[in-house]
Every structure is written in structure tokens, then in C-alpha cells.
Amino acid sequence: MYFNHTGGGAHPPERTEAHIHAMYRKLFTLVKGMHEPSEIEEALIITLQGLMGADGGGLCHIFDDGARFMVATGQVSHIKGAAFDLASPRFSHFLNGNCAVIRTRENVPPEVLQIVLNARFESMLVTPIAINGMPYGLMGLVSNTPNYFEARDCECIYEISRILGMLFEHRVSELVRNERRHYERLGQMCMSVVPGLQTASSDLIQKFSQLRNSCASEDCAHLEWPLEEASASVEHMSRRVQDLRTLGEICLPRSRPFESIDVGEFIAKLVAHERVSIEREAALRVTVAEDMPKIMGDARLLWDVMIEILRNAVFAVRVAPARAHEIRIYAYRRPNTAVIEVEDTGEGIEPADSNRIYEPFFTTWQGCKGLGLVKAHNYALQMHGNLYHFRRAASTVFMLAFPDAQHVPQPEVF
């Protein structure tokens, strides 16, 4: 097979139908075993680089740092981690919509050349990847040979990207279902152990109270401080048990039927309710596209999701260095999808904490319990949506994506 082709030559190696089918099987195997996209990114780009006989390749993940090259090999290995503005009009023109494109060094815009500075390439082949209609990333391959890529290579890589998008879509749906089951099991476990823990902690508090009264009547002053400390620890344990109950209530699925939600009207009500508290900390900017589709869901769940995300944004700007801050709400449509973004210019998420923000009780902020984003993530999943977070320049963005009313997954009936 050509999956390990080292590059070079006047044109990419010949690819028979058997080679392409082998490629699809390899892609299927990679994606099927994926738990996080980062697990397969390097193997994916190296496989495509080998298939096309390219001298280098890179994969950009749009939902991380706005637009950032997650992996890069060969002649462009130095761009790994490089961030750029994917929304730039010149970059959008360079991509030519949702199709694969071939570019030479001469017709690459300056901002792209700045990214690949010092890379020795003469030909570039770029294709987008989309999942559920949402832009997921870009794949790019480069060659040192002028006019290396041809129209048939463009068609080939575009078909591969479409297949890859469908595989990602199916795998992401599986992972979402697994997450919903995980939350449900976690909720059931919490609710099963909480009654016993509450009874035990109440008994301990009562016994410590009796012991303190007894020591006071028998002049045991030397025991007063240890008993106070032990009693405070038991009361702290009791509060944590109550937090476990709260987590259980969050994780157990709601059974209310879905209804049609007009996103524009919903955001208008939300902003009217929260504007005063938000504008104490930051300027509020709200933009809702006129062609927003309706979604099917539970308005109470969506309200709780948005409240938690907005409160997170308010807290982020409150603890950030003093300057003029903004919180922006932006709603727009993507193919078959309604998207709501909440962006703040406050204290961002540390890269080391990025994968932990949906863990129960994980927080880096004093006085917070670490359950707000757990609630937002779980409720979004219950409405067949998902919650993403990423950096955009100096801002943090939380993005909700829901299928529109015509594309809500239907329960399977046998």
C-alpha cells in the first residue's frame, strides 16, 4: 500500500480502487476506536500524507484556540500549535467554500504564508472537515514539487474528507450516547448512597453535640478545641453529601416532553432577565441571526444551561484583571443546526484544565462547587445537543450546538 509513501516524484502515486477501499477501512478503524479526536489526529494526517505521497501535512482543529494546527508533519512540522484567524475574509476566499482546493505558493494569501513561514513547499492541497454540519477542522498536504497535485487528487481528498466527516459524526453520536448513559449511572449511584450518608452524618453531628454538652458539664476544657474541630469536619462532610444529592439530581434525566423553542424569543427573554447582573461586570453584546431555526427541547433545561454558562462568563470577567470587559451572545444557523455562542473576555481556561471542566466538583475558583458546567453539559446532551469550549484570540467561547426541529434524532422503534 501507499500509506507509507515517503514523498517525492513528479506526481502522487497511482491509487487503485483497492487502495481507496483500504484507506476507508483504515479510517473506519481509526475513528471507531476514538474517544477523543486528539487520539487519532497524528495517525490520520500521516496516513493521508503517505497515500498522497506528500512531503508534509497538517490538521487544524477549529474548536481549539479558534483555529490551531493540532498536528503537523514533514515540511510543515514547525506549524504545530500555530493559531490563525479562520474567519478572515482572505482565508475564507483562499478556502473557496466547503470544497477541496489546490494552491501554489504564489497564490497563497500572506496570512497563510506567515503561518507556514520557512516551509519548503510549492504545491498545497487543502480540504475542510465537517461534523453534523459544524466545521471541525482543515486538512492540508504540501509538496516540494511544483504542480504536484492534480484535479483527481482534489476529488480524492475531498471524498475522503466527506467519508471522514460521516465517520466522525457516527462516532461522536456514539460517544454522546455513552456520555448520557454515564451521567444517568452517576446520578443513580449518587441517589442510592446519599440517604445512608445523610443518616450517618446526622447521627455523627448529634453524637458530637451530646459529647460536647457532656464535656462542658464535667469540666473537660482540654477537649473543647478537638471536639470543635471534629464537629466542623463532620458538618463539612454533611454539606458534601448534600452536594452529592445535587449532583444526582443534575445527572438523572428529565422525562418532560420536548417542545418547539424559538431561539430568538428565548434569548430575548434570557437577556431581559440577566442584563442587569451581567452589565454590572461587563458590556453585553447580543446578536441573533434572522434565519435562526427552531429547535426541539425542554425550555427549562435550555434556560438552566444558558444561566450556568452566563454565570460562568460573569465570574470569569469578575476575577480577571481590571479593564473593559465584554460578554457576547451570538446565535446563528449552520446546516441542520442551531448554534448559540457565549463569549467573554475574562480569565480564560488554562490548557491543563481544559479537559477537566466538566468533571463534577472540579473548580479553580474560590467558593464555587464545580457543578455548574456539569449541569450545562449534561442538560445539553439530554436535548441531543453538545457543548464545546475553545479560545478565540483573547476570549473564551462556550458554544452550544443543537439539531434543528427537522433533524432531532428520533427514538428507535422495533
Backbone torsions as a table, in degrees:
resi	resn	phi	psi	omega
1	MET	NA	164.5	-178.2
2	TYR	-97.0	14.2	-175.6
3	PHE	-68.4	-16.8	-180.0
4	ASN	-115.1	23.2	179.3
5	HIS	-60.8	134.6	-172.8
6	THR	-90.2	2.5	178.5
7	GLY	91.1	175.6	-178.5
8	GLY	95.6	168.8	-178.3
9	GLY	95.7	168.4	-176.6
10	ALA	-77.0	-31.1	-177.4
11	HIS	-145.1	163.3	176.1
12	PRO	-58.6	153.7	179.3
13	PRO	-63.7	155.0	176.7
14	GLU	-65.4	142.2	179.9
15	ARG	-127.3	116.8	177.7
16	THR	-83.6	172.6	177.0
17	GLU	-60.3	-35.7	178.4
18	ALA	-63.3	-37.5	179.0
19	HIS	-65.0	-43.2	-179.5
20	ILE	-65.4	-41.0	178.1
21	HIS	-63.9	-37.9	176.9
22	ALA	-63.9	-37.0	176.7
23	MET	-62.2	-45.0	179.2
24	TYR	-61.0	-40.4	179.4
25	ARG	-64.5	-39.3	179.5
26	LYS	-66.7	-42.8	177.4
27	LEU	-60.4	-43.2	179.3
28	PHE	-59.5	-44.2	-179.4
29	THR	-64.0	-42.3	179.4
30	LEU	-61.5	-51.6	-173.7
31	VAL	-70.6	-35.8	-177.6
32	LYS	-60.8	-35.4	-179.1
33	GLY	-90.3	5.0	-175.6
34	MET	-76.8	136.5	168.2
35	HIS	-110.6	-35.3	173.2
36	GLU	-130.6	141.3	179.6
37	PRO	-53.7	-32.4	-178.0
38	SER	-63.0	-19.3	-179.0
39	GLU	-69.3	-24.3	-172.8
40	ILE	-120.6	-1.1	-172.4
41	GLU	-60.6	-46.4	-177.6
42	GLU	-67.1	-44.8	179.0
43	ALA	-61.2	-37.0	-179.0
44	LEU	-64.2	-50.7	-175.1
45	ILE	-70.8	-34.4	177.4
46	ILE	-66.3	-39.3	178.0
47	THR	-61.7	-46.2	180.0
48	LEU	-67.7	-37.7	177.1
49	GLN	-60.7	-42.3	178.7
50	GLY	-67.4	-39.4	-179.7
51	LEU	-63.0	-40.3	-175.6
52	MET	-90.5	-4.5	-178.6
53	GLY	65.1	32.9	-177.2
54	ALA	-83.5	160.9	178.4
55	ASP	-91.3	-5.9	178.6
56	GLY	-175.0	163.2	179.4
57	GLY	-162.3	156.5	179.4
58	GLY	-144.5	152.9	177.1
59	LEU	-126.2	122.5	179.5
60	CYS	-101.7	132.8	177.9
61	HIS	-105.0	113.7	-173.3
62	ILE	-70.1	-32.5	-176.2
63	PHE	-85.2	23.1	177.8
64	ASP	-136.7	113.8	179.5
65	ASP	63.1	33.2	-179.1
66	GLY	79.0	-69.9	173.9
67	ALA	-155.4	113.5	-173.9
68	ARG	-142.2	137.5	177.0
69	PHE	-73.7	111.5	-178.2
70	MET	-77.5	-35.9	-179.2
71	VAL	-143.8	142.7	177.3
72	ALA	-150.1	140.3	-176.3
73	THR	-131.9	167.2	174.4
74	GLY	63.3	-133.7	-172.9
75	GLN	-67.6	-13.3	-179.9
76	VAL	-116.9	20.9	-175.6
77	SER	-60.6	-25.4	-177.3
78	HIS	-73.3	-10.4	-179.1
79	ILE	-89.3	0.4	178.2
80	LYS	-56.2	127.8	-179.3
81	GLY	87.6	-9.7	-178.8
82	ALA	-67.9	132.1	179.1
83	ALA	-103.3	149.9	179.1
84	PHE	-153.3	169.0	-175.8
85	ASP	-92.9	98.1	-178.7
86	LEU	-68.8	-22.6	-178.5
87	ALA	-83.6	-2.2	178.7
88	SER	-57.5	132.3	-179.8
89	PRO	-55.9	-38.4	-179.5
90	ARG	-67.8	-35.6	179.4
91	PHE	-70.9	-40.1	177.8
92	SER	-61.2	-41.3	178.1
93	HIS	-65.0	-39.1	178.8
94	PHE	-61.3	-37.4	-179.1
95	LEU	-75.4	-25.4	178.2
96	ASN	62.4	51.3	176.8
97	GLY	75.9	-140.8	-175.1
98	ASN	-100.1	19.7	-177.6
99	CYS	-105.9	158.6	172.5
100	ALA	-71.1	145.3	-179.1
101	VAL	-135.1	150.9	173.5
102	ILE	-108.0	133.6	178.8
103	ARG	-133.6	149.7	171.2
104	THR	-102.7	168.4	-178.4
105	ARG	-60.1	-30.7	-176.7
106	GLU	-70.6	-30.0	-177.9
107	ASN	-109.2	27.9	171.6
108	VAL	-93.2	127.8	-177.2
109	PRO	-63.5	156.0	-174.9
110	PRO	-55.4	-38.7	-177.8
111	GLU	-65.9	-30.3	177.1
112	VAL	-75.6	-41.3	177.3
113	LEU	-60.5	-35.7	179.0
114	GLN	-62.5	-36.4	179.2
115	ILE	-67.5	-45.4	-174.8
116	VAL	-95.7	25.9	-179.1
117	LEU	-53.2	137.1	-179.5
118	ASN	74.4	-0.5	175.3
119	ALA	-76.8	134.9	179.8
120	ARG	-92.2	92.6	177.7
121	PHE	-143.0	152.0	177.6
122	GLU	-119.8	-24.2	-179.8
123	SER	-129.1	143.9	-179.5
124	MET	-136.3	137.5	177.8
125	LEU	-125.3	120.3	-174.5
126	VAL	-125.8	137.8	176.4
127	THR	-142.5	143.1	178.6
128	PRO	-86.1	160.5	173.0
129	ILE	-125.4	132.9	178.6
130	ALA	-126.7	144.1	176.4
131	ILE	-126.4	125.4	-177.9
132	ASN	52.1	36.4	179.7
133	GLY	78.9	-4.6	-179.7
134	MET	-97.1	137.4	177.9
135	PRO	-65.9	123.7	-179.3
136	TYR	-98.9	-43.0	-177.8
137	GLY	-178.1	-173.9	178.4
138	LEU	-128.7	143.5	170.7
139	MET	-113.7	136.1	178.0
140	GLY	-134.1	137.6	176.1
141	LEU	-123.6	143.5	-179.3
142	VAL	-129.9	156.6	178.1
143	SER	-138.1	148.5	175.8
144	ASN	-76.9	-12.9	-174.8
145	THR	-91.2	128.1	176.5
146	PRO	-61.2	142.6	177.0
147	ASN	54.2	36.0	-176.9
148	TYR	-69.0	-47.0	-176.6
149	PHE	-84.8	146.4	-178.9
150	GLU	-122.6	174.3	-178.6
151	ALA	-58.0	-38.4	-179.1
152	ARG	-66.7	-29.5	176.2
153	ASP	-69.5	-37.8	177.8
154	CYS	-62.1	-46.8	179.0
155	GLU	-63.2	-40.6	-178.4
156	CYS	-63.3	-49.7	-176.3
157	ILE	-68.4	-32.0	178.9
158	TYR	-68.6	-41.5	177.2
159	GLU	-63.8	-39.8	177.3
160	ILE	-62.6	-41.7	179.9
161	SER	-65.0	-36.1	177.5
162	ARG	-66.5	-44.9	176.7
163	ILE	-60.7	-43.0	-179.7
164	LEU	-62.2	-41.7	177.2
165	GLY	-60.2	-42.0	178.7
166	MET	-66.4	-40.0	177.4
167	LEU	-63.3	-44.2	177.0
168	PHE	-59.7	-44.1	-178.5
169	GLU	-58.9	-45.0	-179.4
170	HIS	-66.0	-43.9	-178.7
171	ARG	-67.6	-40.9	178.1
172	VAL	-61.3	-40.0	177.0
173	SER	-61.0	-41.4	176.9
174	GLU	-61.5	-45.2	-178.6
175	LEU	-64.9	-37.0	177.6
176	VAL	-64.1	-43.8	177.4
177	ARG	-61.8	-40.0	177.8
178	ASN	-63.5	-39.3	178.7
179	GLU	-64.6	-41.0	178.6
180	ARG	-62.8	-42.2	178.0
181	ARG	-65.2	-37.7	178.7
182	HIS	-61.7	-46.8	179.3
183	TYR	-61.1	-41.4	-178.8
184	GLU	-64.5	-44.2	178.0
185	ARG	-63.0	-40.3	178.5
186	LEU	-62.4	-42.3	178.3
187	GLY	-63.2	-43.7	178.9
188	GLN	-62.6	-41.2	179.6
189	MET	-63.7	-45.3	179.5
190	CYS	-59.7	-47.2	-176.4
191	MET	-69.1	-22.0	179.1
192	SER	-80.9	-31.1	-176.7
193	VAL	-94.6	-21.0	-174.8
194	VAL	-62.0	-45.2	-178.6
195	PRO	-56.0	-45.3	179.2
196	GLY	-63.7	-41.5	179.0
197	LEU	-66.8	-37.1	178.8
198	GLN	-65.6	-41.8	178.7
199	THR	-62.9	-44.8	-179.1
200	ALA	-63.7	-43.8	-179.0
201	SER	-67.8	-37.4	176.9
202	SER	-63.3	-41.8	177.6
203	ASP	-62.4	-41.6	179.9
204	LEU	-64.9	-42.9	179.1
205	ILE	-60.6	-42.4	179.9
206	GLN	-65.3	-42.0	-179.3
207	LYS	-66.6	-40.7	177.6
208	PHE	-63.6	-38.2	178.3
209	SER	-62.7	-44.1	178.3
210	GLN	-63.7	-40.5	-179.3
211	LEU	-65.5	-40.7	178.1
212	ARG	-64.0	-41.6	177.8
213	ASN	-63.1	-40.0	179.9
214	SER	-65.9	-42.7	179.8
215	CYS	-66.0	-35.3	179.2
216	ALA	-65.0	-39.7	-179.5
217	SER	-74.2	-23.1	-177.9
218	GLU	-103.7	12.6	176.3
219	ASP	56.9	55.6	177.0
220	CYS	-107.4	61.4	-174.5
221	ALA	-62.0	-30.2	-177.2
222	HIS	-67.9	-15.0	178.9
223	LEU	-96.7	-6.2	-173.2
224	GLU	-62.0	-48.3	-178.0
225	TRP	-65.4	-47.1	176.8
226	PRO	-58.4	-38.0	-180.0
227	LEU	-68.4	-39.0	177.5
228	GLU	-60.1	-44.3	-178.2
229	GLU	-66.5	-43.4	179.1
230	ALA	-64.7	-39.8	179.6
231	SER	-64.4	-40.1	178.1
232	ALA	-63.9	-38.4	178.7
233	SER	-64.6	-40.4	179.3
234	VAL	-66.6	-39.7	178.2
235	GLU	-65.8	-36.6	175.2
236	HIS	-62.8	-42.2	177.0
237	MET	-60.7	-39.3	179.3
238	SER	-62.8	-39.6	177.7
239	ARG	-66.2	-37.8	177.8
240	ARG	-65.8	-34.8	176.0
241	VAL	-63.9	-39.4	176.9
242	GLN	-64.6	-35.9	175.3
243	ASP	-62.8	-37.8	176.3
244	LEU	-62.2	-39.8	176.8
245	ARG	-62.6	-43.3	177.9
246	THR	-59.7	-44.0	178.1
247	LEU	-60.6	-42.2	178.1
248	GLY	-60.9	-42.5	179.1
249	GLU	-65.5	-35.6	177.8
250	ILE	-66.0	-43.4	-170.2
251	CYS	-79.2	-27.5	-179.5
252	LEU	-70.9	132.8	-176.0
253	PRO	-67.5	147.1	175.6
254	ARG	-85.2	151.8	-176.7
255	SER	-110.2	7.8	-179.3
256	ARG	-67.6	141.5	179.9
257	PRO	-68.4	150.4	178.1
258	PHE	-73.8	153.8	176.9
259	GLU	-134.2	164.3	177.6
260	SER	-76.8	130.6	-178.2
261	ILE	-119.3	123.1	173.4
262	ASP	-83.4	109.5	-172.6
263	VAL	-61.7	-40.7	179.9
264	GLY	-61.2	-48.2	178.6
265	GLU	-63.6	-39.6	-179.2
266	PHE	-61.4	-47.0	-178.6
267	ILE	-65.9	-36.2	177.8
268	ALA	-60.6	-43.8	178.4
269	LYS	-66.1	-41.5	-179.5
270	LEU	-62.1	-46.1	-178.5
271	VAL	-65.1	-40.7	177.9
272	ALA	-60.3	-35.0	-178.6
273	HIS	-76.2	-35.9	-171.0
274	GLU	-106.6	-5.8	-171.6
275	ARG	-56.7	-46.0	-175.1
276	VAL	-61.2	-47.4	-177.7
277	SER	-67.5	-33.9	178.9
278	ILE	-70.4	-44.8	-173.2
279	GLU	-74.2	-7.4	169.5
280	ARG	-68.1	-26.3	-174.5
281	GLU	-109.8	-28.8	-173.0
282	ALA	-158.8	159.3	172.2
283	ALA	-71.3	140.7	-178.2
284	LEU	-107.8	129.1	176.8
285	ARG	-123.2	128.2	-177.6
286	VAL	-126.1	127.6	176.9
287	THR	-133.8	122.7	178.2
288	VAL	-124.2	120.9	180.0
289	ALA	-63.0	144.9	-177.9
290	GLU	-68.7	-25.1	-175.6
291	ASP	-98.5	27.5	-178.9
292	MET	-61.0	128.8	176.5
293	PRO	-78.4	159.3	172.6
294	LYS	-79.8	154.2	176.7
295	ILE	-122.9	158.7	175.6
296	MET	-101.6	127.6	-179.6
297	GLY	-178.6	-169.4	178.0
298	ASP	-103.2	113.5	-176.0
299	ALA	-60.7	-33.1	178.9
300	ARG	-67.2	-41.5	178.0
301	LEU	-63.7	-44.8	-180.0
302	LEU	-62.7	-38.3	177.2
303	TRP	-60.7	-47.5	179.6
304	ASP	-62.3	-39.7	178.6
305	VAL	-59.8	-50.9	-176.5
306	MET	-66.7	-37.6	178.7
307	ILE	-61.9	-43.9	-179.9
308	GLU	-64.5	-41.2	-179.6
309	ILE	-67.6	-41.4	179.4
310	LEU	-66.7	-40.5	178.4
311	ARG	-65.6	-35.4	175.3
312	ASN	-62.4	-41.8	178.7
313	ALA	-65.2	-42.0	179.4
314	VAL	-62.6	-43.1	179.4
315	PHE	-64.8	-37.5	-179.2
316	ALA	-63.5	-41.2	179.5
317	VAL	-76.5	-27.5	-179.5
318	ARG	-67.4	-39.2	-177.0
319	VAL	-90.8	-3.5	180.0
320	ALA	-79.2	161.6	176.9
321	PRO	-54.9	145.4	-175.5
322	ALA	-65.0	120.0	173.2
323	ARG	-169.0	178.5	179.3
324	ALA	-75.1	116.3	-178.7
325	HIS	-108.2	158.7	176.6
326	GLU	-132.8	146.5	168.0
327	ILE	-122.4	125.9	-175.1
328	ARG	-119.5	136.5	172.9
329	ILE	-114.5	125.6	-175.4
330	TYR	-134.9	119.8	178.7
331	ALA	-116.2	133.2	-179.0
332	TYR	-154.1	171.9	-178.1
333	ARG	-110.2	148.8	169.8
334	ARG	-125.9	167.6	179.7
335	PRO	-51.7	119.0	177.5
336	ASN	63.9	15.4	-170.5
337	THR	-141.6	141.3	170.6
338	ALA	-107.5	133.0	-174.7
339	VAL	-122.1	135.7	174.1
340	ILE	-127.0	123.5	177.4
341	GLU	-111.0	140.6	169.3
342	VAL	-122.0	117.8	-175.3
343	GLU	-119.6	135.1	177.2
344	ASP	-132.2	154.3	-179.8
345	THR	-101.3	23.3	-177.4
346	GLY	-85.9	-156.3	-178.8
347	GLU	-67.9	121.3	-175.5
348	GLY	-78.6	174.8	178.6
349	ILE	-86.9	127.8	176.9
350	GLU	-64.8	139.4	-179.8
351	PRO	-53.2	-36.4	-179.1
352	ALA	-67.2	-23.0	-178.0
353	ASP	-96.3	-7.3	-170.7
354	SER	-57.3	-39.1	-176.9
355	ASN	-85.5	1.6	-175.3
356	ARG	-113.3	-3.8	-170.3
357	ILE	-67.9	-17.0	177.0
358	TYR	-99.0	9.4	175.7
359	GLU	-78.0	134.6	176.7
360	PRO	-58.8	134.4	175.2
361	PHE	71.7	6.7	174.4
362	PHE	-87.2	124.3	176.8
363	THR	-154.2	150.4	175.0
364	THR	-111.6	6.7	-176.0
365	TRP	-111.5	132.0	-179.1
366	GLN	-62.4	133.1	176.0
367	GLY	86.9	-2.4	178.6
368	CYS	-99.7	148.2	-177.5
369	LYS	-90.0	-17.3	-179.2
370	GLY	80.0	32.2	179.6
371	LEU	-118.2	-12.6	-175.1
372	GLY	-64.0	-49.9	-179.2
373	LEU	-73.2	-26.1	172.5
374	VAL	-61.5	-45.2	178.1
375	LYS	-62.0	-47.0	-178.3
376	ALA	-61.2	-44.5	-178.2
377	HIS	-65.4	-47.2	-178.3
378	ASN	-63.8	-44.5	-178.8
379	TYR	-65.9	-36.4	176.5
380	ALA	-62.5	-42.2	178.2
381	LEU	-63.2	-39.5	-179.9
382	GLN	-62.6	-25.0	178.5
383	MET	-96.4	20.6	178.7
384	HIS	64.0	21.5	176.8
385	GLY	-108.2	-166.4	176.3
386	ASN	-151.5	157.2	-179.6
387	LEU	-119.6	122.5	179.4
388	TYR	-114.0	157.4	172.1
389	HIS	-140.2	144.5	179.4
390	PHE	-163.1	169.6	177.3
391	ARG	-96.2	144.1	173.8
392	ARG	-135.6	104.3	-174.4
393	ALA	55.2	-118.9	-177.6
394	ALA	-99.3	19.8	-176.6
395	SER	-119.5	158.1	171.7
396	THR	-107.8	134.0	-177.3
397	VAL	-121.2	129.4	166.6
398	PHE	-108.1	125.6	-174.1
399	MET	-121.7	122.6	174.6
400	LEU	-98.6	132.6	177.3
401	ALA	-127.0	122.4	179.9
402	PHE	-123.4	142.5	172.6
403	PRO	-65.0	143.6	177.9
404	ASP	-70.4	173.0	-171.6
405	ALA	-59.2	-27.5	-178.9
406	GLN	-83.5	-9.7	-174.1
407	HIS	-126.5	23.1	176.0
408	VAL	-70.1	131.6	178.5
409	PRO	-58.1	135.4	179.5
410	GLN	-96.5	144.8	176.6
411	PRO	-63.0	141.7	179.3
412	GLU	-75.4	135.8	179.6
413	VAL	-121.4	125.7	-179.9
414	PHE	-113.2	NA	NA
